């Protein structure tokens, strides 16, 4: 892609975002914290409140059925993007809450005194503090996996660090500090061979690389809609085995996020015709070159 072609592409992309129309010269760099919202997401949220506001799941009247139908369309769209099954997607308020949900449920389920939780040194605090607390609650030991001097973790390092005591390995797919992309597939193969679960934090990776949740692997991958180009505050936990039935608390959280679910549906599903996902994939391909 030539410089002029890239400028034209950037201009077309910026037209989707009202904020950039207000500030044409703005160069926004804080996408690791939150991204701006395109018109399709803003309009979808507004339309939901104006035309379709109803309680999903439990109502039998037309508006409630519409809300439930489109809620599940959003779940299916995110599942397609992550190559997961729809029943493996749980919507929460953000990736931090997703990690807390995993640590409290999975941690309490599998950790016992004498077990170990391995956490890489390059983790965001959201994927560190929760495991400190999980280890404290269960009597497990928290161990850290250091990176090399140039900020990398290799499969050989994971192989050496995961022992028969290691029950959970928490690691980011792409570090928000170092920018290093970890080989999650190789890490997962090592962990599963040794009987260890892996929690891969995908908050920084879903818009940069192809993310696949393998159905046969015990992997949990929190993703954050807050950090991807469509820019809505929503996280989807793509979880392969073990699967746990949704609790009342999870259902309550999901219902509270209904308007954001519809927004992400617009970004990921209903507005595929506007090319949002194709833009994500094109950005991924350009980023990898």
TIMAR-34831 format. One line per 5 residues: for each residue x, y, z of C-alpha. Coordinates in steps of 0.2 Angstrom, whole numbers, plus 5000, padded with zeros to 4 digits. Layout:
N
X/Y/Z | ...
This chain:
289
5000/5000/5000 | 5007/5017/4995 | 5008/5032/5006 | 4993/5040/4997 | 4983/5024/4997
4986/5023/5016 | 4981/5041/5018 | 4965/5038/5008 | 4961/5023/5018 | 4964/5032/5035
4952/5046/5029 | 4938/5034/5025 | 4940/5025/5042 | 4940/5042/5051 | 4924/5047/5042
4915/5033/5052 | 4919/5042/5069 | 4909/5058/5073 | 4923/5063/5086 | 4936/5065/5072
4923/5076/5062 | 4923/5087/5077 | 4942/5087/5079 | 4949/5084/5061 | 4967/5086/5066
4966/5075/5082 | 4978/5060/5082 | 4971/5049/5096 | 4984/5037/5104 | 4975/5030/5119
4967/5015/5111 | 4974/5004/5124 | 4963/5012/5137 | 4947/5014/5126 | 4944/5017/5108
4932/5030/5100 | 4915/5024/5094 | 4909/5024/5076 | 4893/5031/5071 | 4885/5013/5069
4888/5009/5087 | 4881/5026/5093 | 4866/5025/5082 | 4863/5007/5087 | 4863/5011/5106
4852/5026/5103 | 4840/5016/5092 | 4839/5003/5106 | 4833/5015/5119 | 4822/5024/5107
4813/5009/5099 | 4817/4993/5107 | 4821/4995/5126 | 4815/4979/5134 | 4821/4965/5146
4829/4951/5136 | 4827/4932/5140 | 4812/4933/5152 | 4799/4942/5142 | 4786/4935/5130
4780/4951/5122 | 4787/4957/5105 | 4799/4970/5112 | 4807/4957/5124 | 4808/4944/5110
4817/4957/5099 | 4829/4961/5112 | 4833/4943/5116 | 4835/4939/5097 | 4847/4953/5094
4856/4950/5110 | 4860/4932/5104 | 4864/4939/5086 | 4878/4949/5095 | 4884/4934/5104
4885/4924/5088 | 4894/4938/5079 | 4908/4939/5092 | 4909/4920/5092 | 4912/4920/5073
4925/4933/5075 | 4934/4922/5089 | 4931/4906/5080 | 4921/4900/5095 | 4904/4892/5099
4890/4904/5104 | 4888/4895/5121 | 4906/4899/5124 | 4904/4918/5124 | 4899/4927/5140
4897/4946/5140 | 4903/4956/5155 | 4907/4974/5158 | 4925/4973/5154 | 4940/4962/5153
4945/4965/5171 | 4928/4959/5176 | 4930/4944/5165 | 4946/4939/5173 | 4939/4941/5190
4924/4930/5185 | 4937/4917/5179 | 4948/4918/5194 | 4934/4917/5206 | 4925/4902/5197
4939/4892/5190 | 4951/4896/5204 | 4940/4890/5217 | 4936/4875/5207 | 4953/4868/5203
4965/4876/5216 | 4970/4867/5232 | 4984/4870/5245 | 5000/4865/5237 | 4995/4869/5219
5003/4883/5209 | 4997/4897/5198 | 5010/4903/5185 | 5008/4921/5180 | 5020/4929/5167
5029/4945/5173 | 5022/4955/5158 | 5004/4954/5164 | 4992/4969/5165 | 4987/4970/5184
4969/4964/5179 | 4978/4947/5175 | 4989/4947/5190 | 4980/4954/5206 | 4965/4942/5203
4977/4927/5204 | 4986/4934/5219 | 4969/4934/5228 | 4964/4917/5221 | 4980/4909/5228
4977/4918/5244 | 4959/4911/5245 | 4964/4893/5241 | 4981/4891/5249 | 4990/4889/5232
5006/4897/5228 | 5009/4911/5215 | 5024/4909/5204 | 5030/4922/5191 | 5037/4918/5174
5051/4931/5169 | 5053/4937/5152 | 5070/4938/5143 | 5079/4955/5143 | 5072/4960/5126
5054/4956/5133 | 5050/4939/5126 | 5043/4923/5133 | 5047/4907/5123 | 5039/4890/5122
5055/4883/5130 | 5053/4894/5145 | 5035/4889/5147 | 5040/4871/5146 | 5052/4873/5160
5041/4883/5171 | 5025/4872/5170 | 5027/4858/5183 | 5015/4845/5189 | 5010/4857/5203
5005/4870/5190 | 4986/4871/5188 | 4983/4887/5180 | 4995/4898/5168 | 4989/4916/5166
4997/4925/5151 | 4993/4939/5139 | 4993/4936/5121 | 5000/4953/5117 | 5008/4963/5130
5001/4981/5132 | 5018/4986/5139 | 5030/4977/5129 | 5021/4974/5113 | 5027/4956/5112
5015/4943/5104 | 5016/4927/5114 | 5014/4910/5105 | 4998/4906/5114 | 4995/4890/5103
5012/4883/5108 | 5009/4888/5126 | 4992/4880/5127 | 4999/4863/5119 | 5012/4863/5133
4999/4867/5147 | 4986/4854/5141 | 5000/4840/5139 | 5005/4843/5157 | 4987/4845/5164
4987/4863/5166 | 4973/4876/5162 | 4978/4892/5152 | 4970/4909/5154 | 4975/4919/5139
4972/4938/5141 | 4967/4944/5123 | 4962/4962/5127 | 4976/4969/5116 | 4976/4956/5103
4959/4953/5096 | 4960/4968/5084 | 4978/4965/5079 | 4979/4946/5075 | 4967/4932/5071
4961/4925/5088 | 4955/4907/5088 | 4947/4898/5103 | 4950/4879/5099 | 4935/4870/5105
4945/4855/5111 | 4956/4865/5123 | 4954/4871/5140 | 4957/4889/5137 | 4949/4905/5143
4952/4921/5133 | 4945/4937/5139 | 4943/4950/5125 | 4938/4968/5127 | 4927/4977/5115
4933/4993/5124 | 4950/4991/5115 | 4944/4986/5097 | 4941/4998/5083 | 4921/4997/5085
4924/5004/5102 | 4911/4999/5114 | 4914/4995/5132 | 4910/4976/5132 | 4920/4961/5135
4917/4943/5129 | 4924/4929/5138 | 4927/4915/5125 | 4928/4900/5135 | 4931/4882/5129
4930/4867/5141 | 4927/4867/5155 | 4909/4874/5153 | 4899/4880/5167 | 4880/4884/5167
4877/4903/5168 | 4873/4909/5185 | 4860/4921/5190 | 4873/4934/5193 | 4880/4932/5175
4862/4934/5168 | 4860/4950/5179 | 4876/4957/5172 | 4872/4953/5154 | 4855/4961/5156
4862/4977/5163 | 4874/4978/5147 | 4860/4976/5135 | 4862/4993/5126 | 4881/4989/5124
4877/4972/5118 | 4866/4980/5104 | 4880/4992/5101 | 4893/4978/5099 | 4881/4969/5088
4880/4984/5076 | 4899/4984/5076 | 4902/4966/5074 | 4886/4959/5066 | 4872/4970/5059
4884/4982/5051 | 4896/4969/5043 | 4890/4977/5027 | 4899/4993/5032 | 4915/4983/5033
4919/4985/5052 | 4925/4967/5053 | 4934/4968/5037 | 4943/4984/5043 | 4948/4975/5058
4955/4961/5048 | 4963/4973/5036 | 4971/4982/5050 | 4978/4965/5057 | 4985/4961/5040
4994/4978/5038 | 5000/4977/5056 | 5008/4960/5053 | 5018/4966/5038
